[in-house]
Amino acid sequence: MENKEIVKIIKSNNNSLIIDTLKKIKEKGNKDLIPEIYNLLIMSNDKKIQAIITDIFNNLKDQKSVPYLINAINNCSDSIVKNILVSACWKNGLNYSEHYDIFIDLIINSDFELAFEAHTVIDNQSISIKLNSEIADKYIAQLKSGIKETDTHKAAIINETINAILNQKED
């Protein structure tokens, strides 16, 4: 099935056909469909459709999917959907180190739950990712400036994120 056909189905109101199509996307993968799947996640009230889409995002395996997911996070104004997207970033295990500034901003400026999800993205990568010292220092400075403006619970998350970045810093 071509992407045009898939998009037509995704935009239809036929939930059973949408679900079948999403299951096929989940099996075969297709990073180019992420924007359409994201739009469906926002528009659909069907719990089964939302669960399948969440599972698709949680199990992305193509590193080329990262910009699509980051774009969705940047453009998302729905806090529940944004939580799903950020959570997917640590669950799918792809490398998001080039986008730490986005997660750091979320840690500093979001509610506790979203801040924790964003922290988890950075923390889970501390084993496999090495950051240039200059870049790591920049991120740490951003986090330290954000700690002054927050409550003690988020301050703890910020301190944990600083430690995760220190672990990623090249010697």
Residue, then its C-alpha position, 0 to 999 in steps of 0.5 A: m500500500e502506498n503512502k497516499e492510500i494510507v494517508k487517505i485511510i488515516k484521514s477517513n472516519n472508518n475506525s476499524l480500517i484505521i486500526d488495521t492500517l495502523k497495525k500494518i504500519k506498526e509491523k512494517g514501519n514508515k517514518d514518513l507517516i509520522p506526521e500523519i500518525y501524530n495528527l491522528l493521535i491529536m484528532s482521534n478520541d478512540k482509545k484503541i487508535q491512541a494506544i496503537i499510535t502510542d505503541i508505534f512511537n514507543n517502538l520506533k527503530d529508525q534513527k531517521s524518525v527522530p526529527y519527525l518526533i522532535n517536530a511533533i513535540n515542538n508543535c504539540s500544544d496538548s499536554i497529554v499528547k506531548n507527554i506521550l511523545v516525550s515518553a516515547c523518546w526514552k522508550n524507543g531508545l533512539n539517540y536524541s542527544e542532538h535535541y537535548d536543548i528541547f528536553i532541557d527546556l521542557i525540564i525547566n519550563s514544564d509541569f513535573e510529569l513532563a519534566f520527569e519524562a524529558h529528564t528520563v530521555i537524557d538520563n537513559q542515554s547517559i550510558s551510550i552517549k558522549l557529549n562534547s565538553e563545550i556542549a555539555d557545559k552549555y546544557i549544565a549552565q542552562l539547567k543551573s539557571g533554571i534551578k533558581e526558578t523552580d520548586t524543590h521537586k523539579a530542582a531534584i529532577i534538574n540536579e539529576t539531569i545535570n548528573a546525567i549530562l556530567n556522565q555523558k561529558e567527554d573526558 
